[in-house]
């Protein structure tokens, strides 16, 4: 219960503090920077070298790419059916097809499995999965629906200098040598422990509920795809088609059903793809996902 209390307390505190006049309005930026530059790389350096590598590890890493690719024909079809604007379809693909695999996913998985060891598998869905998917495919989708052209050199530059990605590569490099020295392992553990409370607090600070000009049908389908259809598709493909079992199947399905990625809404806003809808999808999907992800975990 302590993990659940921590999850709800940090998320709720962020929601409340963001509405206090005396609280710094841009506080989430500093917290996000610490998470990106310190906490996430620490998680990679701590857990990636401990993995027993196999081809099955590709399943959680490929999951974010699959649900983002499936989101394209799904929302394009609905866009034609409901006569949605091009910007709305682009926003729905991003926030419907990209999961919050770290800031929400890591703490929620810690709560469900009552262990930090689950993060060694969850990080596969986040670093080579969600991060690369939004950095490469997500940006390309946003540029396409905004009637622009993706800046490939800029995308690659952002990818190479992104701290969690650097941490992931370093973790792979030290894996053959048995991982970190014992003295550094304890340090990385303490730094990685900051991820869950700070991430949930930062998410709470950034949640904004705005209903002006909202298309309710678009929000309904975005939530339906993100929280139900996407994890269902992964379960059918991985469990029934490929016969995957155990923790890798569970992590893949649960991470597929996490709330929408905050970064996806930021990308949508940057490219002027229905920012109000994108931000509301993130805000609404987070509290609902606390229930739906638990339901998926119980089912699995």
C-alpha positions as CSV (number, residue, x, y, z in Angstrom):
1,X,0.0,0.0,0.0
2,X,2.9,2.4,0.6
3,X,3.7,2.5,-3.1
4,X,0.1,3.3,-4.0
5,X,0.0,6.0,-1.3
6,X,3.2,7.4,-2.7
7,X,1.8,7.4,-6.3
8,X,-1.4,9.1,-5.4
9,X,0.2,11.6,-2.9
10,X,2.9,12.8,-5.4
11,X,0.4,13.1,-8.3
12,X,-2.1,14.9,-6.1
13,X,0.5,17.2,-4.6
14,X,1.5,18.2,-8.1
15,X,-2.1,19.0,-9.1
16,X,-2.6,21.1,-5.9
17,X,0.7,22.9,-5.9
18,X,0.4,23.9,-9.5
19,X,-2.7,25.9,-8.5
20,X,-1.1,27.7,-5.6
21,X,-0.2,31.3,-6.4
22,X,2.9,31.2,-4.3
23,X,4.3,28.1,-6.0
24,X,6.8,28.7,-8.9
25,X,4.9,28.4,-12.2
26,X,7.9,26.9,-14.1
27,X,9.0,24.4,-11.4
28,X,8.2,21.4,-13.5
29,X,10.9,22.4,-16.0
30,X,13.6,22.1,-13.4
31,X,12.2,18.8,-12.1
32,X,11.9,17.4,-15.6
33,X,15.5,18.4,-16.3
34,X,16.7,16.5,-13.2
35,X,14.7,13.4,-14.2
36,X,16.1,13.5,-17.8
37,X,19.7,14.3,-16.8
38,X,20.1,12.3,-13.6
39,X,17.3,9.9,-12.7
40,X,16.6,8.1,-16.0
41,X,20.3,7.6,-16.9
42,X,20.8,6.2,-13.4
43,X,18.0,3.7,-13.9
44,X,19.6,2.5,-17.2
45,X,23.1,2.2,-15.7
46,X,21.7,0.3,-12.7
47,X,19.4,-2.2,-14.4
48,X,20.4,-2.7,-18.0
49,X,23.7,-4.5,-17.2
50,X,21.8,-7.0,-14.9
51,X,19.6,-8.2,-17.8
52,X,20.0,-11.7,-19.1
53,X,19.9,-10.9,-22.8
54,X,17.8,-12.9,-25.3
55,X,15.9,-12.2,-28.5
56,X,12.8,-12.0,-26.4
57,X,14.1,-8.6,-25.1
58,X,13.1,-7.2,-28.4
59,X,9.4,-7.5,-27.6
60,X,9.1,-4.7,-25.0
61,X,11.5,-2.5,-27.1
62,X,9.4,-2.9,-30.3
63,X,6.0,-2.4,-28.5
64,X,6.0,1.4,-28.7
65,X,6.8,1.4,-32.3
66,X,4.0,-1.1,-33.1
67,X,1.3,0.8,-31.3
68,X,2.4,4.1,-32.9
69,X,2.4,2.6,-36.3
70,X,-1.0,1.0,-35.7
71,X,-2.3,4.4,-34.6
72,X,-1.7,5.9,-38.0
73,X,-4.3,3.9,-40.1
74,X,-6.7,3.8,-37.1
75,X,-6.9,7.5,-36.6
76,X,-6.7,8.4,-40.3
77,X,-9.7,6.2,-40.9
78,X,-11.6,7.8,-38.0
79,X,-10.6,11.2,-39.2
80,X,-12.3,10.5,-42.6
81,X,-15.3,8.9,-40.9
82,X,-15.9,11.9,-38.5
83,X,-14.5,14.6,-40.8
84,X,-11.8,15.7,-38.3
85,X,-9.3,18.3,-39.3
86,X,-5.8,17.2,-40.3
87,X,-4.3,18.8,-37.2
88,X,-6.7,16.8,-35.0
89,X,-5.8,13.5,-36.7
90,X,-2.1,14.2,-36.2
91,X,-2.6,15.0,-32.5
92,X,-4.6,11.8,-32.0
93,X,-1.9,9.7,-33.6
94,X,0.7,11.2,-31.2
95,X,-1.1,11.1,-27.9
96,X,-3.0,7.9,-28.8
97,X,0.0,6.0,-30.0
98,X,2.7,7.0,-27.5
99,X,2.7,5.7,-23.9
100,X,4.1,7.4,-20.8
101,X,6.4,4.4,-20.2
102,X,8.7,6.2,-17.7
103,X,7.2,9.0,-15.6
104,X,3.9,7.1,-15.1
105,X,4.9,3.6,-16.2
106,X,7.9,3.1,-13.9
107,X,6.1,4.1,-10.6
108,X,2.9,2.2,-11.5
109,X,4.9,-1.0,-12.3
110,X,6.8,-0.7,-9.1
111,X,3.5,-0.5,-7.2
112,X,2.0,-3.5,-9.1
113,X,5.0,-5.8,-8.7
114,X,6.1,-4.4,-5.3
115,X,9.7,-4.5,-6.6
116,X,12.2,-2.2,-8.4
117,X,13.5,-5.2,-10.3
118,X,10.7,-4.9,-12.8
119,X,12.3,-1.7,-14.0
120,X,15.1,-3.7,-15.7
121,X,12.5,-4.8,-18.2
122,X,10.4,-1.6,-18.2
123,X,13.5,0.4,-19.3
124,X,13.5,-1.6,-22.5
125,X,10.1,-0.3,-23.4
126,X,11.2,3.2,-22.6
127,X,14.7,3.9,-24.0
128,X,14.9,1.9,-27.3
129,X,11.1,1.9,-27.4
130,X,9.2,5.0,-26.5
131,X,12.1,7.5,-26.6
132,X,13.3,6.4,-30.0
133,X,9.8,6.2,-31.3
134,X,8.8,9.7,-30.4
135,X,12.2,11.1,-31.4
136,X,12.2,9.6,-34.9
137,X,8.8,8.5,-35.9
138,X,6.8,10.8,-33.7
139,X,8.5,14.0,-34.9
140,X,8.2,12.8,-38.5
141,X,4.5,12.2,-38.1
142,X,4.0,15.7,-36.5
143,X,5.9,17.4,-39.3
144,X,3.9,15.5,-42.0
145,X,0.5,16.4,-40.5
146,X,1.7,20.0,-40.0
147,X,2.4,20.1,-43.8
148,X,6.1,20.5,-43.2
149,X,9.1,18.3,-43.6
150,X,10.9,16.4,-40.8
151,X,14.4,17.8,-40.1
152,X,16.3,14.5,-40.0
153,X,19.7,16.0,-39.1
154,X,18.1,17.9,-36.1
155,X,16.2,14.7,-35.1
156,X,19.5,12.7,-35.1
157,X,21.3,15.4,-33.2
158,X,18.6,15.5,-30.5
159,X,18.8,11.7,-30.3
160,X,22.6,11.5,-29.8
161,X,22.8,14.2,-27.1
162,X,19.7,13.1,-25.1
163,X,21.0,12.1,-21.6
164,X,18.8,9.0,-21.1
165,X,19.9,7.6,-24.5
166,X,23.5,8.3,-23.6
167,X,22.9,6.5,-20.3
168,X,21.4,3.5,-22.1
169,X,24.3,3.2,-24.5
170,X,26.8,3.4,-21.6
171,X,24.9,0.7,-19.8
172,X,25.2,-1.5,-22.8
173,X,28.9,-0.9,-23.0
174,X,29.6,-1.8,-19.4
175,X,27.3,-4.9,-19.5
176,X,30.2,-7.3,-20.7
177,X,32.2,-6.1,-17.7
178,X,29.6,-7.0,-15.1
179,X,28.0,-3.6,-14.8
180,X,28.9,-0.8,-12.3
181,X,31.4,-1.2,-9.4
182,X,29.7,-1.8,-6.1
183,X,30.4,1.7,-4.8
184,X,28.7,3.3,-7.8
185,X,25.9,0.9,-7.9
186,X,24.7,2.1,-4.5
187,X,24.9,5.7,-5.7
188,X,22.9,4.9,-8.9
189,X,20.3,3.2,-6.7
190,X,19.8,6.3,-4.6
191,X,19.6,8.5,-7.7
192,X,17.2,6.2,-9.4
193,X,14.9,6.2,-6.4
194,X,14.2,9.8,-7.1
195,X,12.4,9.0,-10.3
196,X,9.0,7.8,-9.1
197,X,8.1,10.6,-6.6
198,X,9.6,13.4,-8.7
199,X,8.1,12.1,-12.0
200,X,4.6,11.9,-10.6
201,X,4.9,15.3,-8.9
202,X,6.1,16.8,-12.2
203,X,3.3,15.2,-14.1
204,X,0.7,16.6,-11.6
205,X,2.2,20.0,-12.1
206,X,1.7,19.8,-15.9
207,X,-1.9,18.5,-16.0
208,X,-4.3,21.1,-17.2
209,X,-8.0,20.5,-17.8
210,X,-9.3,22.8,-20.6
211,X,-12.5,22.0,-22.4
212,X,-12.8,24.9,-24.9
213,X,-13.4,23.7,-28.4
214,X,-13.1,20.1,-27.4
215,X,-14.3,17.3,-29.7
216,X,-15.6,14.8,-27.3
217,X,-15.7,12.0,-29.9
218,X,-12.0,12.5,-30.6
219,X,-11.1,12.4,-26.9
220,X,-13.2,9.2,-26.5
221,X,-11.4,7.4,-29.3
222,X,-8.0,8.6,-28.2
223,X,-8.6,7.2,-24.7
224,X,-10.1,4.0,-26.1
225,X,-7.1,3.3,-28.3
226,X,-4.5,4.3,-25.7
227,X,-5.9,2.4,-22.7
228,X,-7.7,-0.5,-24.3
229,X,-7.1,-1.2,-28.0
230,X,-3.4,-0.7,-28.0
231,X,-2.6,-3.1,-25.1
232,X,-5.2,-5.5,-26.5
233,X,-3.4,-5.5,-29.9
234,X,0.0,-6.2,-28.2
235,X,-1.5,-9.0,-26.1
236,X,-3.1,-10.6,-29.2
237,X,0.1,-10.3,-31.2
238,X,2.6,-11.2,-28.5
239,X,0.7,-13.9,-26.6
240,X,-1.5,-15.5,-29.2
241,X,0.6,-15.1,-32.3
242,X,4.2,-15.3,-31.0
243,X,3.4,-17.3,-27.8
244,X,5.3,-14.9,-25.5
245,X,4.8,-15.5,-21.8
246,X,5.9,-14.3,-18.4
247,X,7.2,-10.9,-17.3
248,X,8.2,-9.7,-20.8
249,X,4.6,-10.2,-22.1
250,X,3.2,-8.5,-19.0
251,X,5.5,-5.5,-19.2
252,X,4.9,-5.1,-22.9
253,X,1.1,-5.1,-22.5
254,X,1.0,-2.9,-19.3
255,X,3.4,-0.3,-20.8
256,X,1.3,-0.3,-24.0
257,X,-1.7,0.6,-21.8
258,X,-0.1,3.4,-19.9
259,X,-1.4,7.0,-20.1
260,X,-0.4,9.2,-23.0
261,X,3.1,10.5,-23.1
262,X,3.6,14.1,-21.9
263,X,6.2,14.6,-24.6
264,X,3.7,13.6,-27.3
265,X,1.5,16.5,-26.2
266,X,4.5,18.9,-26.3
267,X,5.3,17.8,-29.8
268,X,1.7,18.3,-30.9
269,X,1.7,21.8,-29.4
270,X,5.1,22.6,-31.0
271,X,3.6,21.7,-34.5
272,X,0.2,23.3,-33.7
273,X,-1.6,20.0,-33.9
274,X,-4.8,20.6,-31.8
275,X,-2.8,21.4,-28.6
276,X,-5.9,21.6,-26.5
277,X,-7.0,18.1,-27.4
278,X,-3.5,16.7,-27.0
279,X,-3.0,18.2,-23.5
280,X,-6.5,17.2,-22.3
281,X,-5.9,13.6,-23.5
282,X,-2.7,13.5,-21.3
283,X,-4.5,15.0,-18.4
284,X,-7.5,12.7,-18.5
285,X,-5.6,9.5,-19.4
286,X,-3.4,9.6,-16.4
287,X,-6.0,9.1,-13.6
288,X,-8.0,6.7,-15.7
289,X,-4.9,4.6,-16.5
290,X,-4.4,4.0,-12.8
291,X,-7.6,1.8,-13.0
292,X,-7.2,0.4,-16.5
293,X,-3.6,-0.7,-16.1
294,X,-4.5,-2.4,-12.8
295,X,-7.3,-4.2,-14.7
296,X,-4.8,-5.3,-17.4
297,X,-2.4,-6.5,-14.7
298,X,-5.2,-8.5,-13.0
299,X,-6.2,-10.0,-16.4
300,X,-2.6,-11.1,-17.2
